[in-house]
Amino acid sequence: MSNNISKELQEALNRCKEAQIERKKRQQQYCINKYYEKKEAERNENAKR
């Protein structure tokens, strides 16, 4: 019985870990996108002058 629970728990932990990794990737991608948006805005601002 306890073996099944630990297996279920292990699967739950693995899913949780995967979700954390995905969140981290999305967060990094968001930061990268923001960085380039800012650079693009600065370029456009400089081009107007």
SULBELFEN-V264422 format. One record per pair of residues at least 24 apart in sequence whose C-alpha atoms are under 6 Angstrom apart, sorted by the first residue. I is the first residue (numbers start at 1). J is the second residue. Records with the same first field share a line. If there is no record, write none. Layout:
I=J / J
This chain:
none
